[in-house]
Each structure stands twice: as C-alpha cells, then as structure tokens.
C-alpha cells in the first residue's frame, strides 16, 4: 500500500511529516504542487534525499476540468519543470488537481508532458477538511487493504498527527507502506 500526499501548504508541517516518516522508515510519494516547490526550493531535494518519491500535481492546483487543453498542458509542464529544478527529476507520475477522475483532455496533456500514467487513489479520508487526527486515522484504518493508495495532504496538522497511527494500522494488517513506483512495479 502507498501513502501519497498532495504537497502544498505549510512547509513546517511537511517537515514534521518527513521526521515521522524517517523515524518509522516509511517512504511516501508526494504529488507536489509546482508553485509550492518554487516557494520551498529545498523541499524537492529533501524529499528525494530522504528516500521518498516526488510526482506531479500541477503548478497552481486548479480545478483542471474547468481549463482548456492548453492551460491543462501548461499546468502539468510547469510543475514538471519545477520538479526537475528542485528535485532533479520530473517525477514518474501525474495526479490531476480538482478531480478524482481525469477526462480525456487531462490524460492527453499528461501524456504529452511525459506522464504515461495518471495515478488516482482509493482511500480518501478527506483530511483537507480538517476533521481531526482521530477521524483521519479511523477513516484510513477502515478503508485500508492490500494495494491501497491513500490520498493525504502535507499542509494539515491533523494529517501529520494521524500519520503514525495510520502506519501502525497498516502494519497491524500486514501491509507494508511503499512508494507508488514500488506498489505499481508488479503491474
């Protein structure tokens, strides 16, 4: 199973999350917002150097289905370029912003920008609504299964506080947290 994070928001919360991940030896995949990387220029390299995976989550995090094809491509390529600048890699994966399911135009733009795979998720505890750490952890615990891809957010204190209990729940079920690349390697 993979814990994935939409990378944006308060960088100190991302730092707290990375400390927990390091202490517990859990790799994560961060679908970074390009503007966030530009605002936190050391974050991309810290993620990669910490054994984590970075991926593309657009440059400004718009509701992609509302944009025309050129603007969608621009969002993806600008984030790809920010990833390359700050992490040394464009990342292997793309996740659209503002929609759980990409339309044909989003998939075409992702392919054109160099992303053959658009990665979704099947566990969404709605942590961005800030329901509290206990609720986030319980929602993840209730939905975890082999092959799960959990969608979380770096910029929310409740998510950071829920991370260790989520890891414990995964391990109690015999699940090993891995990056998206490791999870999808066998597919």
Backbone as JSON, one array per atom type, in Angstrom:
{
  "sequence": "XXXXXXXXXXXXXXXXXXXXXXXXXXXXXXXXXXXXXXXXXXXXXXXXXXXXXXXXXXXXXXXXXXXXXXXXXXXXXXXXXXXXXXXXXXXXXXXXXXXXXXXXXXXXXXXXXXXXXXXXXXXXXXXXXXXXXXXXXXXXXXXXXXXXXXXXXXXXXXXXXXXXXXXXXXXXXXXXXXXXXXXXXXX",
  "N": [[0.85, -1.17, 0.0], [0.35, 2.34, -0.48], [1.17, 5.47, 0.9], [0.2, 8.53, -0.13], [0.8, 11.98, -0.71], [-0.52, 15.18, -1.22], [1.45, 17.71, -2.06], [1.66, 20.67, -0.59], [1.01, 23.83, 1.04], [1.79, 24.63, 4.5], [5.16, 24.51, 5.03], [6.51, 23.76, 7.36], [4.87, 21.85, 8.48], [5.11, 19.85, 6.59], [7.79, 19.26, 7.02], [7.59, 18.2, 9.63], [6.09, 15.9, 9.06], [7.93, 14.53, 7.42], [9.9, 13.96, 9.31], [8.57, 12.11, 10.97], [8.11, 10.08, 9.09], [10.76, 9.36, 8.51], [11.67, 8.47, 11.03], [10.08, 6.22, 11.35], [10.76, 4.74, 9.19], [9.35, 4.88, 6.69], [8.6, 5.17, 3.38], [7.25, 7.75, 1.33], [5.06, 9.01, -1.24], [5.04, 12.05, -2.78], [2.86, 14.08, -4.35], [3.57, 16.8, -5.7], [2.74, 20.27, -5.68], [3.69, 22.54, -8.06], [4.17, 25.34, -7.67], [4.4, 25.43, -4.89], [6.79, 24.02, -4.58], [8.49, 25.86, -5.83], [8.26, 27.94, -4.01], [9.34, 26.74, -1.78], [12.21, 25.98, -2.16], [14.11, 24.02, -1.34], [12.7, 21.78, -0.69], [12.01, 19.75, -2.6], [14.45, 18.38, -3.13], [15.02, 17.53, -0.54], [12.97, 15.72, -0.12], [13.54, 13.71, -2.07], [16.17, 13.01, -1.31], [15.59, 11.95, 1.14], [14.62, 9.48, 0.57], [12.13, 9.37, -0.49], [9.45, 9.63, -2.9], [8.82, 11.84, -5.59], [6.19, 13.44, -7.41], [3.99, 14.73, -9.96], [1.59, 17.28, -9.46], [0.27, 19.36, -10.71], [0.87, 22.91, -11.39], [-0.37, 25.16, -10.1], [-2.53, 24.08, -8.79], [-5.25, 24.06, -9.88], [-8.8, 23.59, -10.64], [-8.77, 21.28, -12.79], [-10.57, 20.21, -14.86], [-11.99, 22.46, -15.58], [-10.41, 23.97, -17.2], [-9.05, 24.92, -20.42], [-7.53, 22.84, -22.99], [-4.89, 23.73, -23.57], [-4.22, 25.22, -21.28], [-4.32, 23.23, -19.35], [-2.2, 21.58, -20.16], [-0.13, 23.44, -19.78], [-0.18, 23.76, -16.96], [0.64, 21.21, -16.15], [3.17, 20.91, -17.39], [4.59, 23.08, -16.32], [4.72, 22.32, -13.61], [6.12, 19.92, -13.89], [8.58, 20.98, -14.76], [9.3, 22.46, -12.49], [9.61, 20.39, -10.64], [11.83, 19.12, -11.8], [13.76, 21.17, -11.53], [13.94, 21.48, -8.71], [13.97, 18.94, -7.5], [15.47, 17.38, -9.09], [14.39, 15.59, -10.82], [11.68, 14.9, -13.07], [9.71, 13.43, -12.0], [7.74, 10.46, -12.04], [5.03, 10.09, -12.16], [1.67, 11.42, -12.53], [-0.91, 13.27, -10.98], [-4.1, 14.56, -11.27], [-5.39, 17.8, -10.35], [-8.23, 18.93, -8.53], [-10.1, 17.06, -9.38], [-11.23, 13.71, -9.07], [-11.14, 11.93, -11.14], [-9.58, 11.82, -14.19], [-10.34, 13.52, -17.24], [-10.49, 12.97, -20.85], [-8.99, 15.04, -22.06], [-7.27, 15.83, -20.01], [-5.82, 13.47, -19.6], [-4.59, 13.27, -22.11], [-2.98, 15.59, -22.13], [-1.3, 15.02, -19.98], [0.08, 12.8, -20.99], [1.34, 14.04, -23.18], [3.06, 15.72, -21.78], [4.82, 13.94, -20.78], [4.03, 11.98, -18.98], [3.05, 8.85, -18.65], [1.3, 7.53, -17.04], [-1.52, 8.25, -15.11], [-2.15, 8.73, -11.82], [-4.46, 7.69, -9.5], [-6.42, 7.25, -6.53], [-7.65, 5.21, -3.87], [-8.37, 5.41, -1.28], [-9.61, 7.91, 0.6], [-9.49, 10.0, 3.13], [-10.51, 12.51, 3.44], [-8.94, 14.48, 4.6], [-8.16, 17.1, 4.13], [-10.27, 18.63, 4.87], [-9.97, 19.0, 7.5], [-10.9, 17.28, 9.75], [-9.86, 16.4, 12.12], [-7.25, 14.55, 13.78], [-7.86, 11.98, 14.84], [-10.18, 11.22, 13.46], [-9.26, 11.23, 10.8], [-7.3, 9.18, 10.94], [-8.94, 7.0, 11.66], [-10.68, 6.8, 9.44], [-8.86, 6.07, 7.45], [-7.87, 3.66, 8.53], [-10.23, 2.12, 8.44], [-10.56, 1.74, 5.71], [-8.28, 0.64, 4.55], [-6.5, -1.75, 2.56], [-4.8, -4.47, 0.88], [-2.8, -3.11, -1.67], [-3.84, -0.56, -1.54], [-4.03, 2.93, -2.27], [-3.5, 5.75, -0.62], [-4.82, 8.95, -0.25], [-3.56, 11.91, 0.9], [-2.69, 15.02, 2.6], [-0.05, 17.38, 2.86], [-0.14, 19.83, 4.21], [-1.7, 19.96, 6.57], [-2.3, 19.87, 9.95], [-3.7, 17.9, 11.41], [-3.48, 15.71, 9.75], [-0.74, 15.18, 9.8], [-0.51, 14.5, 12.51], [-2.05, 12.21, 12.49], [-0.58, 10.44, 11.02], [1.36, 8.56, 12.12], [-0.39, 6.76, 13.62], [-1.8, 5.78, 11.38], [0.18, 4.42, 9.96], [0.78, 2.45, 11.84], [-1.66, 1.07, 11.81], [-1.68, 0.07, 9.2], [0.58, -1.63, 9.26], [-0.25, -3.4, 11.26], [-2.1, -4.84, 9.9], [-0.54, -6.3, 8.29], [0.38, -4.97, 6.09], [2.72, -3.33, 3.99], [4.0, -0.16, 3.84], [4.86, 1.51, 0.88], [6.45, 3.27, -1.89], [4.61, 4.76, -4.64], [5.77, 3.95, -7.04], [7.03, 1.52, -6.28], [4.76, 0.1, -5.48], [3.31, -0.14, -7.87], [5.03, -1.5, -9.47], [4.83, -4.2, -10.04], [2.74, -4.34, -11.77]],
  "CA": [[0.0, 0.0, 0.0], [1.14, 3.57, -0.58], [0.69, 6.73, 1.43], [0.54, 9.62, -1.03], [0.49, 13.29, -0.16], [-0.55, 16.35, -2.09], [2.45, 18.58, -1.46], [1.37, 22.1, -0.59], [0.73, 24.32, 2.39], [2.81, 24.99, 5.47], [6.35, 23.66, 4.9], [6.91, 23.2, 8.64], [4.09, 20.63, 8.66], [5.77, 18.85, 5.74], [9.0, 18.86, 7.74], [7.16, 17.31, 10.72], [5.71, 14.64, 8.42], [9.15, 13.85, 7.0], [10.57, 13.43, 10.51], [7.86, 10.89, 11.36], [8.38, 9.07, 8.06], [12.15, 8.9, 8.69], [11.76, 7.71, 12.29], [9.39, 4.94, 11.18], [11.27, 4.12, 7.95], [8.24, 4.76, 5.76], [8.7, 6.04, 2.21], [5.99, 8.31, 0.86], [5.06, 9.64, -2.56], [4.47, 13.39, -2.69], [2.4, 14.71, -5.58], [3.86, 18.18, -5.33], [2.26, 21.42, -6.44], [4.91, 23.21, -8.53], [4.37, 26.64, -7.01], [4.87, 25.1, -3.55], [8.22, 23.72, -4.71], [9.2, 27.11, -6.1], [8.26, 28.71, -2.75], [10.15, 25.97, -0.82], [13.13, 25.38, -3.13], [14.88, 22.87, -0.85], [11.79, 20.68, -0.36], [12.1, 18.65, -3.56], [15.69, 17.64, -2.9], [14.89, 16.87, 0.76], [12.11, 14.55, -0.32], [14.28, 12.68, -2.8], [17.3, 12.57, -0.48], [15.04, 11.19, 2.26], [14.13, 8.18, 0.1], [10.73, 9.49, -0.89], [9.21, 9.81, -4.32], [8.07, 13.04, -5.97], [5.37, 13.31, -8.59], [3.39, 15.97, -10.46], [0.21, 17.57, -9.08], [0.03, 20.66, -11.36], [1.66, 24.02, -10.89], [-1.1, 26.04, -9.18], [-3.62, 23.3, -8.19], [-6.59, 24.5, -10.29], [-9.77, 22.55, -10.99], [-8.33, 21.04, -14.17], [-11.62, 20.07, -15.87], [-12.53, 23.77, -15.97], [-9.43, 24.64, -18.05], [-8.93, 24.41, -21.79], [-6.43, 21.87, -23.16], [-3.6, 24.42, -23.48], [-3.96, 25.58, -19.89], [-4.05, 21.98, -18.64], [-0.83, 21.21, -20.51], [0.75, 24.4, -19.12], [-0.13, 23.41, -15.53], [1.41, 19.98, -15.97], [4.57, 21.12, -17.78], [5.23, 23.97, -15.34], [5.04, 21.53, -12.42], [7.21, 19.02, -14.3], [9.82, 21.75, -14.77], [9.63, 22.78, -11.09], [10.14, 19.15, -10.07], [13.18, 18.93, -12.32], [14.63, 22.19, -10.91], [14.08, 21.37, -7.26], [14.17, 17.57, -7.05], [16.37, 16.7, -10.02], [13.62, 14.62, -11.59], [10.32, 15.37, -13.35], [8.76, 12.5, -11.4], [7.23, 9.45, -12.97], [3.56, 10.02, -12.09], [0.86, 12.65, -12.51], [-2.25, 13.21, -10.39], [-4.77, 15.83, -11.56], [-5.97, 18.56, -9.24], [-9.62, 19.34, -8.69], [-10.97, 15.99, -9.86], [-10.72, 12.37, -8.77], [-11.06, 11.14, -12.37], [-9.19, 12.68, -15.3], [-11.04, 13.38, -18.52], [-9.61, 12.67, -21.99], [-8.06, 16.16, -22.28], [-6.25, 15.78, -18.96], [-4.96, 12.32, -19.9], [-3.78, 13.61, -23.29], [-1.97, 16.57, -21.72], [-0.32, 14.31, -19.15], [0.92, 12.03, -21.91], [2.16, 14.99, -23.93], [4.07, 16.26, -20.87], [5.75, 12.87, -20.44], [3.49, 11.12, -17.93], [2.26, 7.79, -19.26], [0.32, 7.04, -16.08], [-2.2, 9.18, -14.21], [-2.38, 7.93, -10.62], [-5.56, 8.09, -8.63], [-6.35, 6.75, -5.15], [-8.89, 4.54, -3.49], [-8.68, 5.74, 0.11], [-9.59, 9.37, 0.77], [-10.09, 10.32, 4.42], [-10.95, 13.91, 3.41], [-8.13, 15.17, 5.61], [-8.08, 18.53, 3.81], [-11.38, 19.3, 5.54], [-9.53, 19.12, 8.89], [-11.83, 16.69, 10.73], [-9.11, 15.99, 13.31], [-6.36, 13.41, 13.57], [-8.52, 10.71, 15.15], [-11.1, 10.91, 12.36], [-8.45, 10.88, 9.63], [-6.71, 7.86, 11.17], [-10.0, 5.99, 11.63], [-11.14, 6.64, 8.05], [-7.85, 5.29, 6.73], [-7.91, 2.31, 9.12], [-11.44, 1.42, 7.97], [-10.55, 1.52, 4.26], [-7.03, 0.03, 4.09], [-6.45, -3.12, 2.06], [-3.63, -4.64, 0.02], [-2.85, -2.33, -2.9], [-4.42, 0.77, -1.31], [-3.33, 4.2, -2.46], [-4.17, 6.68, 0.28], [-4.65, 10.36, -0.62], [-3.44, 12.77, 2.07], [-2.2, 16.37, 2.31], [1.04, 17.76, 3.76], [-0.35, 21.09, 4.9], [-2.76, 19.88, 7.57], [-1.75, 19.36, 11.2], [-4.37, 16.65, 11.77], [-2.93, 14.64, 8.92], [0.57, 14.85, 10.35], [-0.73, 13.81, 13.78], [-2.66, 10.9, 12.2], [0.3, 9.61, 10.19], [1.89, 7.42, 12.86], [-1.44, 5.75, 13.81], [-2.13, 5.15, 10.09], [1.25, 3.45, 9.69], [0.57, 1.33, 12.77], [-2.81, 0.31, 11.32], [-1.25, -0.67, 8.01], [1.48, -2.7, 9.68], [-1.03, -4.38, 12.02], [-2.79, -5.67, 8.9], [0.46, -6.97, 7.47], [0.64, -4.17, 4.89], [3.98, -2.61, 4.03], [3.95, 1.09, 3.08], [5.88, 1.67, -0.16], [6.15, 4.36, -2.83], [3.75, 4.37, -5.75], [6.57, 3.17, -8.0], [7.16, 0.15, -5.79], [3.44, -0.54, -5.48], [2.87, -0.42, -9.23], [6.11, -2.19, -10.21], [4.41, -5.53, -10.48], [1.51, -4.28, -12.59]],
  "C": [[0.89, 1.23, 0.0], [0.42, 4.74, 0.07], [1.16, 7.82, 0.47], [0.06, 10.93, -0.43], [0.46, 14.32, -1.27], [0.35, 17.37, -1.42], [2.13, 20.04, -1.66], [1.19, 22.54, 0.86], [1.97, 24.6, 3.21], [3.99, 24.01, 5.42], [6.78, 23.07, 6.24], [6.11, 21.93, 8.95], [4.66, 19.51, 7.79], [7.04, 18.36, 6.41], [8.66, 17.9, 8.89], [6.81, 15.93, 10.17], [6.96, 13.85, 8.02], [9.93, 13.29, 8.18], [9.89, 12.14, 10.98], [8.16, 9.77, 10.37], [9.8, 8.5, 8.23], [12.27, 8.03, 9.94], [11.16, 6.32, 12.14], [9.8, 4.19, 9.92], [10.14, 3.85, 6.95], [8.46, 5.71, 4.58], [7.31, 6.52, 1.8], [6.17, 8.82, -0.56], [4.35, 10.98, -2.4], [4.15, 13.9, -4.09], [2.46, 16.21, -5.32], [3.18, 19.18, -6.26], [3.51, 22.24, -6.78], [5.18, 24.54, -7.86], [4.88, 26.45, -5.58], [6.36, 24.79, -3.58], [9.01, 24.99, -4.99], [9.29, 27.98, -4.84], [9.13, 28.05, -1.68], [11.24, 25.26, -1.62], [13.96, 24.2, -2.63], [14.0, 21.63, -0.63], [11.94, 19.5, -1.32], [13.31, 17.78, -3.33], [15.62, 16.9, -1.56], [14.02, 15.62, 0.65], [12.88, 13.41, -0.96], [15.42, 12.13, -1.95], [16.84, 11.75, 0.72], [14.48, 9.83, 1.85], [12.68, 8.18, -0.32], [10.65, 9.71, -2.39], [8.44, 11.1, -4.54], [7.34, 12.79, -7.27], [4.65, 14.64, -8.84], [1.93, 16.11, -10.02], [-0.2, 18.97, -9.55], [0.84, 21.78, -10.72], [0.92, 24.87, -9.86], [-2.29, 25.36, -8.5], [-5.0, 23.83, -8.58], [-7.54, 23.31, -10.41], [-9.55, 22.29, -12.48], [-9.47, 20.89, -15.18], [-12.23, 21.4, -16.32], [-11.61, 24.5, -16.96], [-9.47, 24.09, -19.47], [-7.66, 23.56, -21.89], [-5.06, 22.53, -23.03], [-3.24, 24.78, -22.05], [-3.66, 24.34, -19.05], [-2.61, 21.55, -18.9], [0.17, 22.14, -19.82], [0.9, 24.09, -17.63], [0.77, 22.2, -15.29], [2.88, 20.22, -16.3], [5.28, 22.07, -16.82], [5.58, 23.23, -14.05], [6.18, 20.56, -12.74], [8.56, 19.75, -14.24], [10.26, 22.15, -13.36], [10.19, 21.55, -10.39], [11.58, 18.93, -10.52], [14.17, 19.9, -11.66], [14.95, 21.86, -9.46], [14.34, 19.96, -6.74], [15.14, 16.8, -7.94], [15.72, 15.64, -10.86], [12.24, 15.21, -11.9], [9.26, 14.52, -12.66], [8.2, 11.59, -12.47], [5.71, 9.51, -13.13], [2.93, 11.41, -12.11], [-0.46, 12.35, -11.82], [-2.92, 14.55, -10.65], [-5.29, 16.5, -10.29], [-7.43, 18.87, -9.57], [-10.56, 18.3, -9.25], [-10.39, 14.64, -9.48], [-10.51, 11.53, -10.03], [-10.72, 12.06, -13.55], [-10.04, 12.44, -16.54], [-10.02, 13.14, -19.63], [-8.59, 13.78, -22.22], [-6.94, 16.16, -21.24], [-5.29, 14.63, -19.23], [-4.05, 12.62, -21.09], [-2.67, 14.6, -22.93], [-0.9, 15.91, -20.87], [0.62, 13.5, -20.03], [1.86, 12.94, -22.68], [3.3, 15.55, -23.07], [5.05, 15.19, -20.38], [5.3, 11.93, -19.35], [2.56, 10.08, -18.55], [1.14, 7.3, -18.34], [-0.2, 8.17, -15.2], [-2.63, 8.34, -13.0], [-3.51, 8.53, -9.8], [-5.32, 7.58, -7.21], [-7.67, 6.07, -4.86], [-9.26, 4.74, -2.03], [-8.52, 7.25, 0.28], [-10.28, 9.71, 2.09], [-10.59, 11.77, 4.53], [-10.23, 14.74, 4.46], [-8.03, 16.66, 5.38], [-9.24, 19.32, 4.4], [-11.12, 19.47, 7.04], [-10.53, 18.57, 9.9], [-11.17, 16.29, 12.04], [-8.34, 14.7, 13.06], [-7.06, 12.07, 13.8], [-9.45, 10.28, 14.02], [-10.33, 10.49, 11.11], [-7.88, 9.47, 9.79], [-7.77, 6.77, 11.1], [-10.5, 5.74, 10.21], [-10.14, 5.82, 7.23], [-7.86, 3.85, 7.23], [-9.07, 1.5, 8.55], [-11.35, 1.02, 6.49], [-9.31, 0.79, 3.74], [-7.2, -1.41, 3.63], [-5.19, -3.26, 1.2], [-3.81, -3.87, -1.3], [-3.43, -0.94, -2.74], [-3.45, 1.87, -1.71], [-4.13, 5.23, -1.68], [-3.82, 8.11, -0.14], [-4.69, 11.22, 0.63], [-2.83, 14.1, 1.65], [-1.16, 16.8, 3.34], [0.71, 18.95, 4.64], [-1.42, 21.1, 5.97], [-2.23, 19.18, 8.83], [-2.39, 18.04, 11.62], [-3.85, 15.47, 10.99], [-1.57, 14.21, 9.46], [0.41, 14.07, 11.65], [-1.31, 12.41, 13.56], [-1.7, 9.94, 11.5], [0.83, 8.38, 10.94], [0.81, 6.38, 13.16], [-1.85, 5.06, 12.49], [-1.09, 4.1, 9.73], [1.07, 2.23, 10.57], [-0.59, 0.45, 12.29], [-2.44, -0.52, 10.1], [-0.39, -1.86, 8.41], [0.74, -3.78, 10.46], [-1.79, -5.32, 11.1], [-1.82, -6.42, 8.0], [0.77, -6.24, 6.18], [1.95, -3.41, 5.07], [3.84, -1.34, 3.22], [5.15, 1.21, 2.15], [5.54, 2.89, -1.01], [5.19, 3.84, -3.91], [4.53, 3.55, -6.77], [6.74, 1.74, -7.56], [5.84, -0.59, -5.81], [3.04, -0.98, -6.88], [3.89, -1.19, -10.06], [5.66, -3.54, -10.76], [3.2, -5.53, -11.4], [1.83, -3.95, -14.03]]
}
